[in-house]
Amino acid sequence: MAITAQMVKELREMSGAGMMDAKKALIETEGDMEAAIDWLRTKGLAKAAKKADRIAAEGLVGVLVSGGKGVAVEVNSETDFVAKNADFQKLVSGITAAALGASTVEELAAAQVAGKSVDDTIMSAVAVIGEKLSLRRMAVIEGDSVAAYVHNAAADGMGKIGVLVAVKGADNGIAKQIAMHIAATAPMALSEADLDPVVVERERTVQTQKALEENATSAKPKPDSVIENNIIPGRMKKFLEENTLMGQKFVMNPDITVAQAAKDAGIEVIGFVRMAVGEGIEKKEEDFAAEVAKTLAG
């Protein structure tokens, strides 16, 4: 029986096995889907299927710099315990190295690590480590020089927060300091021009409504023109200073901004990446008592 790509895709979705393993299972069982699943289970390659509904929100961020290019990769696991596992750390290291040759997470998933695609390598690791693992995202940044910093490092080049900073000009060490600053302050964007206009407008609306409500209950209300021309601009200036990298006070020297620190060092920051494990993932809250009651009820 001819084994089609659609059959392989279907088996992968059902079992969580890698592409080549799924294809081999179908060949061995002459296209019988149920038999193929059993074949994969006997080989220990279908463990991911039982874990497909679990949330992988832990893991590690790996960062690597080569010349003027830096990459950051997030690989997730179900528990923080696995992030300390040497096999998992080796997996993240290999995937991060492969990312230097990729531009998107899709390209990275297809890239080769020790003769297997990253996608298949992760699936194989699931069978060994025993948890759902996933390649969530990657980022690439380039400049005359790129500095990297890992916060809460679990091993060399990987930890809970990874930061890359790309600069124009000769870096004298300031880029690493700025990367450390970014890890601590989590700016939303490089500068005002890089902020999402929707975010800025939403903040302006919130601050305007807040000022109007405060004014309405004030013993000495101010004219609307004062709110519009003085109070709101002042609050938005503070918002921009707190949420843009260039506007923030430099943690190494709070008397100056990051923009000034870069200028004094003779470089220009042209971009940054800050990647934290699990950010944006909604974790399930397990109700243990309800789970026990459900089990007892049959």
N, C-alpha and C positions, 0 to 999 in steps of 0.2 A: 504493500500500500504506500502511495506517495505521501510523504509528510510535508504539509504546507506550512508556510510562515504563520498563517492564522491559527493553525493547530498548536504550534509552538507558543504563540502569544497567549492563547487561551490556557494552556497548561501552566505557563509561568504565572499567570494571574491567579489560578486556582491553588498552586502549590507554593509560590514564592521562590521557586528554584531558578537557577541561572539559565541563560538561553541555551548554552551547549548541553547542559545537563537535561533540560526539558526535551531537547531534540533527540538526545541519545535514548531517553526513557521511551519516547514514542516509537523510535526505531526498534528498540528491544521488545516492545509490546505490540508491534504492528499497528500502531495508531489507536489502540484501545485506551481511552482517556483515564478511566478508572484504574485500569491495570498499571498505567503509566504513573499515576499518583502513588499507588502501592509500591511500585518499583523505586520511586524517589524516596519514599519513606524508609524502605529497607536500606537505602544507601545513606540515610541521615541527611537528605537534601531537601526535605519538605517541611522542616521545622518552622520555617518562616511563615507558613500558611496559618499555623495555629496562633501566630503572634501578630497577624496583619491588622487586627483591630486595636492593638495597643498603641500608646503614644510614645514615640521616641523623642523626648524633650531634653535629655541629658547628652553627654558626649564631650567632644573636644573641637576646638577651632585650631587648625594648623596654618602657620604662615611661613612663607619662604621667599627669599629675595635672591635674584640672580641679575647682576648688572643693574640696569635701570628699570627692571621689572619686578614687581612683587605680586604674590597671590595669597589669597586667604580662602580657606575651605572649612565648611562646617560639616562634620560627620556626627550623626546623632545615635544615641543608644537609649535604652529604656531607663537605666539606672546610672547613678554617678559612680557606683562601684566599678562598672565596666570601664569607665574612663581611666581607671588606675591599672587596668589590665595591660600587660606588656604586649599581648597579641593585638589588642585594639589599637594601642599606640603605634605599633608597627604598621597597622593598616592605614591609620591616619597619615603617617609619615609618607608612605608610598603614594597615597592618593594626592597629597599636597605636592609632592615632587612631579607627579604626572600633570598637575594643573598648570605647570609652567608652559606646557605645550598646548593648552586649551584656551578657548575664549569664552565658552559658555558651559553651564553645568551639564548640558546634553552632550557636548563634545567630551567633557571630562568623563562622563559615565561610560563612553565608548572607548576612551583611551586605554592603553595597555599598561598593566602592572604585572611584571614577572610572567609575561606570556598570556595573561587573561585580561579581559576588559575589567574596568573598575566596577561596573555593575555586577558582573559575575563573581569578582573577587569579594565583594560585599556579601553576596548571597552565600558564598562558601564559608565566609567568616561567621555568618549567623549559625550555621550548623555546628561550628566549633565553640563559639562563645555562648550560644544559647539565648540570645536576646534579639529582638528586632533591631536592626541597624539600618541607617539610611543616609545617603548623600543628599544633604538638603540644599546647599547653595555654594557658590564660589564667587570671588570678586578678583579683578585684575586691575592693577594700577601701574602707571609708568611715568618716569621723569628722568632728569639728569642723574638723580640719585633717589633711592627709596630706602627708608628706614623702617624696621619692624620692631614691635614690642609685644610681648605676651604677658598678660596679667594672670596671676594664679597658675603659673606654669606647672603642668603635670610631667612634662618631659621637654627636651630641647625643641623649641619651635612650636609648641602646642600647649593650650591651656583653655581657660574659660572665656577669656576675652583676647582677641587678636587685633592688633592695630597696624596699619600700613600708612606711611606718610610719604608722598612724592613731592620733591622740591626741584626748583629750577635754580641752578647755580651750584657752587662748591659747598657741600655740607661739611661743617666742622664739628658735628655732634649735636647741633640744635634740633635736627629732625627727630632724633631718638627722644629727646626731651619733650618735644611737641607730641610725639606718639604716646608717651606716658601721660601727658596732660589730657589727651583725647580719651584714653582709657578711663581716666577719673571723672571727666566732665560730660562725656557723651554728647557733643554738639550735634545739632540737627543738620547743619550744613556748613560749608566752608565760609560763605559770606552771605550777606543779605540777598545778593543777586541769585544765589543758588537755592534759596529757600523756596519751597512749594508755595505759590501765590495763594492757594486754597488755605494752607495752614496760616499764612499771615493774615488773610482776610477773616478767618475764623477767630483768631486771637483779637483782632481789632474789634470785631463784633462783641466778643465777650467783655473786653475791657470797656467798651462804650456803654454796654448795658449795665455793667457793674458801677461805672461812674455815675450814670443817670440815677440808679437806685440809691446810691450813697447820697447823691445831691438832694434827692427827694425827701430824705429823712434828716437832712442836715439842718441845724438851727440857723445857719446862715447860707442859704442856697446860692450857688454861683450861676451867673448867666450861662446859657447853653454855649455861647461863643467861647467862653473860657474853657469849658470842658472840651470842646471840639478843637480849639487851637492851641491849648496848653497842656491840659491833663492827658488827653489821649496820645498826643505825640510823645510826651514824656514817658508814658507807660510802654509804648511801642518801642521806644529807644532802648529801654531797659530790657525788654523781651529780646530784642535783636542782640544786645550785648551779652545776654546770658545764654543764647541758643545758637550763635554762630561762632565758629572757631576763631575767626579773625577778630571778633568783637570781645571775646572772653578775656578776663584777666588771667595772665599766665601763671600757672600754679607754682612755677619755679621762682617767679618774681611778680607778685600781685600788684606791684606799682605800675606795671606796663601791661599792654594787651599782647596777645599772641602775635598779632600783626606787627607790632612794634619790635617784639623780640626777634621775629624773622628778619625784619628790615635791618635791625642792628647787626645781625649775623651775616648780612649780605646775601640772603637767599629769599626765594619766593615760594610759598607753599601753593602747589597747584592742584592738590587733591588729597583725600584721605579715605581710608576704609576703617570702620570700627565694626567688628563682628563679635557678638556675644552669643554663647551657647543658649539655644532655646528661646531667644527673644522673639516674641510674636506668636509663639506656639501656645495654644490654650490647653493647659494640662487638665486631665480629668481628676476630679476630686472623688476618691473612692469612699463610699459609705460602708465600712466594714460590717457594722451591725445589720444593715439591710441585706448585704451579700450573704451573711450567715443565715438570716431568716429565709431568704430566697432558696438557699440550698436545702435547708431543713424541710421546706414546703414541697420539695421535689420538683 
